[in-house]
Amino acid sequence: MAVQNKLQDALESMRQEEAQKKKNPAFHVPQEKRLQYYSGWDRKKNLEKVFAMEEEVGRVKKNDTTEIVVKVDDYGGQKGVTIREFLTSEKYTGFTKQGTRIPAEKWEAFKGLVNKVNIGEEKQ
């Protein structure tokens, strides 16, 4: 009987501790800050700056649903050229993972490689 009372007392004290933790959590974020964090509404001003740093050069249609987009951007503080696929379908519309980014300092070397490509021409 005494053991049972001790167990019940211990269980009750554990319940009270849990209830106290729920009332006073160690890390409390106010509701408006949670909305700010999850929705990103405070970052909208910064997004305008990000989009201002992107300049689309052009698009090439690959097939009915895919275009290849070339744009000059500033990612992570480094200018470069991004070549990426843009998909338009029933399930998804937007950029895909297929593509690459060439940093500005490597652009001239990349352009030289592209200029060396001869499709349909025989080597002499």
Sequence and secondary structure as in RCSB ss.txt:
>XXXX:A:sequence
MAVQNKLQDALESMRQEEAQKKKNPAFHVPQEKRLQYYSGWDRKKNLEKVFAMEEEVGRVKKNDTTEIVVKVDDY
GGQKGVTIREFLTSEKYTGFTKQGTRIPAEKWEAFKGLVNKVNIGEEKQ
>XXXX:A:secstr
 HHHHHHHHHHHHHHHHHHHHHHS SS   HHHHHHHHH GGGHHHHHHHHHT EEEEEEE SSSEEEEEEEEEE
TTEEEEEEEEEEE SS EEEEEEEEEEEGGGHHHHHHHHHH  SS    
